[in-house]
Amino acid sequence: MKSTKADTISKEVLEFSLTGKHGDEDSTLLRVAFIGDGEPKPCAEFPHTNAAVEQINLLMETQPIDFVIGVGDVAHKGTEIQYEAATEVFQKLKAPFYPIMGNEEHGSTVERYLEFAQQWNSAIKNKSYVINHDKLAFVFASPDHGRDFDDSGSGWVLEQIQRLAPKPVILVVHGAQQGVYPENPEKGISNQLFINQVIPQANLAVVISGDLHMDMERVNHSKKIDHTHYLHIPALERTKIPDETNHTPMFRVMTITKDGNVTVETYATGENTPREELAYSFTLDL
């Protein structure tokens, strides 16, 4: 990203223009890393998140990463001690960090979240915003309460996707809509405007989410439903599904080529190469 300057589209929209850092000789259009849920218990310690940050920084020496996305639930119950501990980690990132809120952040206030988010990236002024590229766009949508939206929040997401059409949109939410992941089908977005109007949008290409703390090796973590691809970002500090017996901290990296090929790789922290069996690929109409 050559600039983090924000463009004002309307009173409700914070938008960042994205040009990328890949030269003409590079087939890569964009490369993005994803950091999953933290909210460690019982102690406010983030060893696996720290390991992921250090590994992302190391990857950047050979694979330029345009930015890093956080899918929410950094601080358990939104406590200040967890925010402070996480801030020490996120400030080490060498790529720009773009987070959203999760249900845990709503255990406190939006104001507290933004106070710390601005320490991770000073450009983050709103809880929801857009990163716009010539070929595609990312819509970052923090929940309105818990992990869900009310109609105004869903309406904002719908407005952005329609405004950005026909560009493919990658939507970043804390939890996908209910039923996407049968491992816990009742957990997720239930707002009917989101389900009935946002999801059917023709240019909604990808939905990125975390929340479920799923073990990547024992679940269906990446899939296509109708015209949209769904990608789960695993939790770094704790696994919950299908159970808590095995926790392998992982993060994911998405590479989009200039001809629209998308590869999603999954790295276990401490391993130099991605897990081949956890890879997922598809194409975007750029």
Contacts in CASP RR format, 6 or more apart in sequence:
PFRMAT RR
TARGET T0000
AUTHOR 0000-0000-0000
METHOD contacts of the structure
MODEL  1
MKSTKADTISKEVLEFSLTGKHGDEDSTLLRVAFIGDGEPKPCAEFPHTN
AAVEQINLLMETQPIDFVIGVGDVAHKGTEIQYEAATEVFQKLKAPFYPI
MGNEEHGSTVERYLEFAQQWNSAIKNKSYVINHDKLAFVFASPDHGRDFD
DSGSGWVLEQIQRLAPKPVILVVHGAQQGVYPENPEKGISNQLFINQVIP
QANLAVVISGDLHMDMERVNHSKKIDHTHYLHIPALERTKIPDETNHTPM
FRVMTITKDGNVTVETYATGENTPREELAYSFTLDL
1 16 0 8 1.000
1 18 0 8 1.000
1 19 0 8 1.000
1 20 0 8 1.000
1 21 0 8 1.000
1 66 0 8 1.000
1 67 0 8 1.000
1 96 0 8 1.000
2 19 0 8 1.000
2 20 0 8 1.000
2 21 0 8 1.000
3 17 0 8 1.000
3 19 0 8 1.000
4 16 0 8 1.000
4 96 0 8 1.000
4 121 0 8 1.000
4 123 0 8 1.000
5 16 0 8 1.000
5 17 0 8 1.000
5 123 0 8 1.000
6 14 0 8 1.000
6 15 0 8 1.000
6 16 0 8 1.000
6 123 0 8 1.000
6 125 0 8 1.000
6 129 0 8 1.000
7 15 0 8 1.000
7 16 0 8 1.000
7 17 0 8 1.000
7 132 0 8 1.000
8 14 0 8 1.000
8 15 0 8 1.000
9 15 0 8 1.000
9 130 0 8 1.000
9 163 0 8 1.000
12 156 0 8 1.000
13 129 0 8 1.000
13 130 0 8 1.000
13 160 0 8 1.000
14 125 0 8 1.000
14 126 0 8 1.000
14 128 0 8 1.000
14 129 0 8 1.000
14 130 0 8 1.000
15 129 0 8 1.000
15 130 0 8 1.000
15 131 0 8 1.000
15 132 0 8 1.000
16 123 0 8 1.000
16 129 0 8 1.000
16 130 0 8 1.000
16 131 0 8 1.000
16 132 0 8 1.000
17 132 0 8 1.000
18 30 0 8 1.000
18 66 0 8 1.000
18 131 0 8 1.000
18 132 0 8 1.000
18 133 0 8 1.000
19 133 0 8 1.000
19 134 0 8 1.000
20 29 0 8 1.000
20 30 0 8 1.000
20 66 0 8 1.000
20 133 0 8 1.000
21 64 0 8 1.000
21 66 0 8 1.000
22 28 0 8 1.000
22 29 0 8 1.000
22 30 0 8 1.000
22 31 0 8 1.000
22 64 0 8 1.000
27 257 0 8 1.000
27 258 0 8 1.000
27 259 0 8 1.000
28 64 0 8 1.000
28 255 0 8 1.000
28 256 0 8 1.000
28 257 0 8 1.000
28 258 0 8 1.000
29 133 0 8 1.000
29 135 0 8 1.000
29 256 0 8 1.000
29 257 0 8 1.000
29 258 0 8 1.000
29 260 0 8 1.000
29 286 0 8 1.000
30 66 0 8 1.000
30 133 0 8 1.000
30 136 0 8 1.000
30 254 0 8 1.000
30 255 0 8 1.000
30 256 0 8 1.000
31 63 0 8 1.000
31 64 0 8 1.000
31 65 0 8 1.000
31 66 0 8 1.000
31 253 0 8 1.000
31 254 0 8 1.000
31 255 0 8 1.000
31 256 0 8 1.000
32 65 0 8 1.000
32 66 0 8 1.000
32 67 0 8 1.000
32 68 0 8 1.000
32 69 0 8 1.000
32 253 0 8 1.000
32 254 0 8 1.000
32 256 0 8 1.000
33 56 0 8 1.000
33 59 0 8 1.000
33 65 0 8 1.000
33 67 0 8 1.000
33 68 0 8 1.000
33 69 0 8 1.000
33 95 0 8 1.000
33 251 0 8 1.000
33 252 0 8 1.000
33 253 0 8 1.000
33 254 0 8 1.000
34 68 0 8 1.000
34 69 0 8 1.000
34 70 0 8 1.000
34 71 0 8 1.000
34 208 0 8 1.000
34 231 0 8 1.000
34 233 0 8 1.000
34 251 0 8 1.000
34 252 0 8 1.000
34 253 0 8 1.000
34 254 0 8 1.000
35 49 0 8 1.000
35 52 0 8 1.000
35 53 0 8 1.000
35 68 0 8 1.000
35 69 0 8 1.000
35 70 0 8 1.000
35 71 0 8 1.000
35 233 0 8 1.000
35 236 0 8 1.000
35 251 0 8 1.000
36 70 0 8 1.000
36 71 0 8 1.000
36 72 0 8 1.000
36 73 0 8 1.000
36 210 0 8 1.000
36 233 0 8 1.000
36 234 0 8 1.000
36 235 0 8 1.000
36 236 0 8 1.000
36 251 0 8 1.000
37 71 0 8 1.000
37 72 0 8 1.000
37 73 0 8 1.000
37 74 0 8 1.000
37 104 0 8 1.000
37 210 0 8 1.000
37 211 0 8 1.000
37 213 0 8 1.000
37 233 0 8 1.000
37 235 0 8 1.000
37 236 0 8 1.000
37 237 0 8 1.000
37 238 0 8 1.000
38 46 0 8 1.000
38 49 0 8 1.000
38 73 0 8 1.000
38 74 0 8 1.000
38 76 0 8 1.000
38 86 0 8 1.000
38 235 0 8 1.000
38 236 0 8 1.000
38 237 0 8 1.000
38 238 0 8 1.000
39 73 0 8 1.000
39 74 0 8 1.000
39 75 0 8 1.000
39 76 0 8 1.000
39 77 0 8 1.000
39 82 0 8 1.000
39 104 0 8 1.000
39 235 0 8 1.000
39 237 0 8 1.000
39 238 0 8 1.000
40 46 0 8 1.000
40 76 0 8 1.000
40 82 0 8 1.000
40 237 0 8 1.000
40 238 0 8 1.000
41 76 0 8 1.000
41 238 0 8 1.000
44 76 0 8 1.000
44 79 0 8 1.000
44 81 0 8 1.000
44 82 0 8 1.000
44 84 0 8 1.000
44 85 0 8 1.000
45 85 0 8 1.000
46 85 0 8 1.000
46 86 0 8 1.000
46 89 0 8 1.000
46 236 0 8 1.000
46 237 0 8 1.000
47 237 0 8 1.000
48 236 0 8 1.000
48 237 0 8 1.000
48 249 0 8 1.000
48 269 0 8 1.000
49 86 0 8 1.000
49 89 0 8 1.000
49 236 0 8 1.000
49 237 0 8 1.000
50 89 0 8 1.000
50 92 0 8 1.000
51 249 0 8 1.000
51 269 0 8 1.000
51 270 0 8 1.000
52 236 0 8 1.000
52 249 0 8 1.000
52 251 0 8 1.000
52 269 0 8 1.000
53 89 0 8 1.000
53 90 0 8 1.000
53 92 0 8 1.000
53 93 0 8 1.000
54 92 0 8 1.000
55 251 0 8 1.000
55 267 0 8 1.000
55 269 0 8 1.000
55 270 0 8 1.000
56 65 0 8 1.000
56 68 0 8 1.000
56 93 0 8 1.000
56 94 0 8 1.000
56 95 0 8 1.000
56 251 0 8 1.000
57 92 0 8 1.000
57 93 0 8 1.000
57 94 0 8 1.000
57 95 0 8 1.000
59 65 0 8 1.000
59 253 0 8 1.000
59 267 0 8 1.000
60 94 0 8 1.000
60 95 0 8 1.000
63 253 0 8 1.000
63 255 0 8 1.000
65 95 0 8 1.000
65 253 0 8 1.000
66 95 0 8 1.000
66 96 0 8 1.000
67 95 0 8 1.000
67 96 0 8 1.000
67 97 0 8 1.000
67 98 0 8 1.000
67 131 0 8 1.000
68 93 0 8 1.000
68 95 0 8 1.000
68 96 0 8 1.000
68 97 0 8 1.000
68 98 0 8 1.000
69 98 0 8 1.000
69 99 0 8 1.000
69 138 0 8 1.000
69 140 0 8 1.000
69 172 0 8 1.000
69 208 0 8 1.000
70 97 0 8 1.000
70 98 0 8 1.000
70 99 0 8 1.000
70 100 0 8 1.000
70 172 0 8 1.000
70 233 0 8 1.000
71 99 0 8 1.000
71 100 0 8 1.000
71 102 0 8 1.000
71 172 0 8 1.000
71 173 0 8 1.000
71 174 0 8 1.000
71 175 0 8 1.000
71 208 0 8 1.000
71 209 0 8 1.000
71 210 0 8 1.000
71 211 0 8 1.000
71 233 0 8 1.000
72 99 0 8 1.000
72 100 0 8 1.000
72 101 0 8 1.000
72 102 0 8 1.000
72 104 0 8 1.000
72 105 0 8 1.000
72 174 0 8 1.000
72 210 0 8 1.000
72 211 0 8 1.000
73 102 0 8 1.000
73 103 0 8 1.000
73 104 0 8 1.000
73 105 0 8 1.000
73 174 0 8 1.000
73 210 0 8 1.000
73 211 0 8 1.000
73 235 0 8 1.000
74 82 0 8 1.000
74 83 0 8 1.000
74 86 0 8 1.000
74 99 0 8 1.000
74 104 0 8 1.000
74 105 0 8 1.000
75 82 0 8 1.000
75 83 0 8 1.000
75 86 0 8 1.000
75 104 0 8 1.000
75 105 0 8 1.000
75 108 0 8 1.000
75 116 0 8 1.000
76 82 0 8 1.000
76 104 0 8 1.000
77 104 0 8 1.000
77 107 0 8 1.000
77 108 0 8 1.000
78 104 0 8 1.000
78 105 0 8 1.000
78 106 0 8 1.000
78 107 0 8 1.000
78 108 0 8 1.000
78 112 0 8 1.000
78 113 0 8 1.000
79 108 0 8 1.000
80 108 0 8 1.000
80 112 0 8 1.000
83 112 0 8 1.000
83 116 0 8 1.000
84 116 0 8 1.000
86 116 0 8 1.000
87 116 0 8 1.000
87 119 0 8 1.000
87 120 0 8 1.000
90 97 0 8 1.000
90 119 0 8 1.000
90 120 0 8 1.000
91 119 0 8 1.000
91 120 0 8 1.000
93 120 0 8 1.000
96 121 0 8 1.000
97 120 0 8 1.000
97 121 0 8 1.000
98 121 0 8 1.000
98 124 0 8 1.000
98 129 0 8 1.000
98 131 0 8 1.000
98 138 0 8 1.000
98 140 0 8 1.000
99 117 0 8 1.000
99 120 0 8 1.000
99 121 0 8 1.000
99 124 0 8 1.000
100 127 0 8 1.000
100 128 0 8 1.000
100 140 0 8 1.000
100 141 0 8 1.000
100 142 0 8 1.000
100 172 0 8 1.000
100 173 0 8 1.000
100 174 0 8 1.000
101 110 0 8 1.000
101 113 0 8 1.000
101 127 0 8 1.000
101 142 0 8 1.000
101 143 0 8 1.000
101 174 0 8 1.000
102 142 0 8 1.000
102 143 0 8 1.000
102 146 0 8 1.000
102 147 0 8 1.000
102 174 0 8 1.000
102 211 0 8 1.000
103 143 0 8 1.000
103 146 0 8 1.000
103 147 0 8 1.000
103 174 0 8 1.000
103 211 0 8 1.000
105 112 0 8 1.000
105 113 0 8 1.000
105 142 0 8 1.000
106 143 0 8 1.000
106 145 0 8 1.000
106 146 0 8 1.000
110 127 0 8 1.000
110 142 0 8 1.000
113 127 0 8 1.000
114 124 0 8 1.000
114 125 0 8 1.000
114 126 0 8 1.000
114 127 0 8 1.000
117 124 0 8 1.000
118 124 0 8 1.000
118 125 0 8 1.000
127 142 0 8 1.000
128 139 0 8 1.000
128 140 0 8 1.000
128 141 0 8 1.000
128 142 0 8 1.000
128 153 0 8 1.000
128 156 0 8 1.000
128 157 0 8 1.000
129 140 0 8 1.000
130 137 0 8 1.000
130 138 0 8 1.000
130 139 0 8 1.000
130 140 0 8 1.000
130 160 0 8 1.000
130 164 0 8 1.000
131 137 0 8 1.000
131 138 0 8 1.000
131 140 0 8 1.000
132 164 0 8 1.000
135 167 0 8 1.000
135 168 0 8 1.000
135 286 0 8 1.000
136 167 0 8 1.000
136 168 0 8 1.000
136 169 0 8 1.000
136 170 0 8 1.000
136 205 0 8 1.000
136 256 0 8 1.000
136 284 0 8 1.000
136 286 0 8 1.000
137 160 0 8 1.000
137 164 0 8 1.000
137 167 0 8 1.000
137 168 0 8 1.000
137 169 0 8 1.000
137 170 0 8 1.000
138 169 0 8 1.000
138 170 0 8 1.000
138 171 0 8 1.000
138 172 0 8 1.000
139 157 0 8 1.000
139 160 0 8 1.000
139 161 0 8 1.000
139 164 0 8 1.000
139 169 0 8 1.000
139 170 0 8 1.000
139 171 0 8 1.000
139 172 0 8 1.000
140 172 0 8 1.000
141 149 0 8 1.000
141 153 0 8 1.000
141 156 0 8 1.000
141 157 0 8 1.000
141 171 0 8 1.000
141 172 0 8 1.000
141 173 0 8 1.000
142 174 0 8 1.000
143 149 0 8 1.000
143 173 0 8 1.000
143 174 0 8 1.000
143 175 0 8 1.000
143 189 0 8 1.000
144 150 0 8 1.000
144 152 0 8 1.000
144 153 0 8 1.000
147 174 0 8 1.000
147 175 0 8 1.000
147 187 0 8 1.000
147 188 0 8 1.000
147 189 0 8 1.000
147 211 0 8 1.000
148 188 0 8 1.000
148 189 0 8 1.000
148 190 0 8 1.000
148 191 0 8 1.000
149 157 0 8 1.000
149 189 0 8 1.000
149 191 0 8 1.000
149 193 0 8 1.000
149 194 0 8 1.000
150 191 0 8 1.000
151 191 0 8 1.000
151 193 0 8 1.000
154 191 0 8 1.000
154 193 0 8 1.000
154 194 0 8 1.000
154 197 0 8 1.000
154 198 0 8 1.000
155 193 0 8 1.000
155 197 0 8 1.000
155 198 0 8 1.000
157 171 0 8 1.000
157 194 0 8 1.000
157 198 0 8 1.000
158 193 0 8 1.000
158 197 0 8 1.000
158 198 0 8 1.000
158 201 0 8 1.000
160 169 0 8 1.000
161 169 0 8 1.000
161 171 0 8 1.000
161 198 0 8 1.000
161 201 0 8 1.000
161 203 0 8 1.000
161 204 0 8 1.000
162 201 0 8 1.000
164 203 0 8 1.000
165 201 0 8 1.000
165 202 0 8 1.000
165 203 0 8 1.000
166 202 0 8 1.000
166 203 0 8 1.000
167 203 0 8 1.000
168 203 0 8 1.000
168 205 0 8 1.000
168 206 0 8 1.000
168 284 0 8 1.000
168 285 0 8 1.000
168 286 0 8 1.000
169 201 0 8 1.000
169 203 0 8 1.000
169 204 0 8 1.000
169 205 0 8 1.000
169 206 0 8 1.000
170 205 0 8 1.000
170 206 0 8 1.000
170 208 0 8 1.000
171 198 0 8 1.000
171 204 0 8 1.000
171 206 0 8 1.000
171 207 0 8 1.000
171 208 0 8 1.000
172 208 0 8 1.000
172 209 0 8 1.000
173 189 0 8 1.000
173 207 0 8 1.000
173 208 0 8 1.000
173 209 0 8 1.000
174 209 0 8 1.000
174 210 0 8 1.000
174 211 0 8 1.000
175 187 0 8 1.000
175 188 0 8 1.000
175 189 0 8 1.000
175 209 0 8 1.000
175 210 0 8 1.000
175 211 0 8 1.000
175 212 0 8 1.000
176 188 0 8 1.000
176 189 0 8 1.000
176 207 0 8 1.000
176 209 0 8 1.000
176 211 0 8 1.000
176 230 0 8 1.000
177 188 0 8 1.000
177 189 0 8 1.000
177 190 0 8 1.000
177 194 0 8 1.000
177 195 0 8 1.000
177 199 0 8 1.000
178 185 0 8 1.000
178 186 0 8 1.000
178 187 0 8 1.000
178 188 0 8 1.000
178 189 0 8 1.000
178 190 0 8 1.000
178 195 0 8 1.000
179 185 0 8 1.000
179 186 0 8 1.000
179 188 0 8 1.000
180 207 0 8 1.000
180 209 0 8 1.000
180 223 0 8 1.000
180 225 0 8 1.000
180 230 0 8 1.000
181 212 0 8 1.000
181 214 0 8 1.000
181 219 0 8 1.000
181 220 0 8 1.000
181 230 0 8 1.000
181 232 0 8 1.000
182 220 0 8 1.000
183 212 0 8 1.000
183 214 0 8 1.000
183 219 0 8 1.000
183 220 0 8 1.000
183 241 0 8 1.000
183 242 0 8 1.000
184 212 0 8 1.000
184 241 0 8 1.000
187 211 0 8 1.000
187 212 0 8 1.000
188 211 0 8 1.000
189 195 0 8 1.000
198 204 0 8 1.000
199 207 0 8 1.000
199 228 0 8 1.000
200 226 0 8 1.000
202 227 0 8 1.000
204 227 0 8 1.000
204 228 0 8 1.000
205 227 0 8 1.000
205 228 0 8 1.000
205 229 0 8 1.000
205 284 0 8 1.000
205 285 0 8 1.000
206 228 0 8 1.000
206 229 0 8 1.000
206 230 0 8 1.000
206 231 0 8 1.000
207 228 0 8 1.000
207 229 0 8 1.000
207 230 0 8 1.000
207 231 0 8 1.000
208 231 0 8 1.000
208 233 0 8 1.000
209 230 0 8 1.000
209 231 0 8 1.000
209 232 0 8 1.000
209 233 0 8 1.000
210 232 0 8 1.000
210 233 0 8 1.000
210 234 0 8 1.000
210 235 0 8 1.000
212 232 0 8 1.000
212 240 0 8 1.000
212 241 0 8 1.000
213 234 0 8 1.000
213 235 0 8 1.000
213 238 0 8 1.000
213 239 0 8 1.000
213 240 0 8 1.000
213 241 0 8 1.000
214 221 0 8 1.000
214 232 0 8 1.000
214 234 0 8 1.000
214 235 0 8 1.000
214 239 0 8 1.000
214 240 0 8 1.000
214 241 0 8 1.000
214 242 0 8 1.000
215 234 0 8 1.000
215 239 0 8 1.000
215 241 0 8 1.000
215 242 0 8 1.000
215 246 0 8 1.000
215 247 0 8 1.000
215 248 0 8 1.000
216 232 0 8 1.000
216 234 0 8 1.000
216 248 0 8 1.000
216 250 0 8 1.000
216 266 0 8 1.000
216 275 0 8 1.000
216 278 0 8 1.000
217 246 0 8 1.000
217 248 0 8 1.000
217 277 0 8 1.000
217 278 0 8 1.000
218 242 0 8 1.000
218 246 0 8 1.000
219 232 0 8 1.000
219 241 0 8 1.000
219 242 0 8 1.000
221 231 0 8 1.000
221 232 0 8 1.000
221 234 0 8 1.000
221 266 0 8 1.000
221 278 0 8 1.000
221 280 0 8 1.000
222 229 0 8 1.000
222 230 0 8 1.000
222 231 0 8 1.000
222 232 0 8 1.000
222 264 0 8 1.000
222 280 0 8 1.000
223 229 0 8 1.000
223 230 0 8 1.000
224 230 0 8 1.000
224 282 0 8 1.000
229 280 0 8 1.000
229 282 0 8 1.000
231 252 0 8 1.000
231 254 0 8 1.000
231 264 0 8 1.000
231 280 0 8 1.000
233 251 0 8 1.000
233 252 0 8 1.000
234 249 0 8 1.000
234 250 0 8 1.000
234 251 0 8 1.000
234 252 0 8 1.000
234 266 0 8 1.000
236 249 0 8 1.000
236 250 0 8 1.000
236 251 0 8 1.000
236 269 0 8 1.000
237 249 0 8 1.000
238 244 0 8 1.000
238 247 0 8 1.000
239 246 0 8 1.000
239 247 0 8 1.000
239 248 0 8 1.000
248 268 0 8 1.000
249 268 0 8 1.000
249 269 0 8 1.000
250 266 0 8 1.000
250 267 0 8 1.000
250 268 0 8 1.000
250 269 0 8 1.000
250 275 0 8 1.000
250 278 0 8 1.000
251 266 0 8 1.000
251 267 0 8 1.000
251 269 0 8 1.000
252 264 0 8 1.000
252 265 0 8 1.000
252 266 0 8 1.000
252 267 0 8 1.000
253 264 0 8 1.000
253 265 0 8 1.000
253 266 0 8 1.000
253 267 0 8 1.000
253 274 0 8 1.000
254 262 0 8 1.000
254 263 0 8 1.000
254 264 0 8 1.000
254 265 0 8 1.000
255 262 0 8 1.000
255 263 0 8 1.000
255 264 0 8 1.000
255 265 0 8 1.000
256 262 0 8 1.000
256 284 0 8 1.000
258 286 0 8 1.000
259 286 0 8 1.000
260 283 0 8 1.000
260 284 0 8 1.000
260 285 0 8 1.000
260 286 0 8 1.000
261 281 0 8 1.000
261 283 0 8 1.000
262 281 0 8 1.000
262 282 0 8 1.000
262 283 0 8 1.000
262 284 0 8 1.000
263 279 0 8 1.000
263 280 0 8 1.000
263 281 0 8 1.000
264 279 0 8 1.000
264 280 0 8 1.000
264 281 0 8 1.000
265 274 0 8 1.000
265 275 0 8 1.000
265 278 0 8 1.000
265 279 0 8 1.000
266 274 0 8 1.000
266 275 0 8 1.000
266 278 0 8 1.000
266 279 0 8 1.000
267 273 0 8 1.000
267 274 0 8 1.000
267 275 0 8 1.000
268 275 0 8 1.000
END
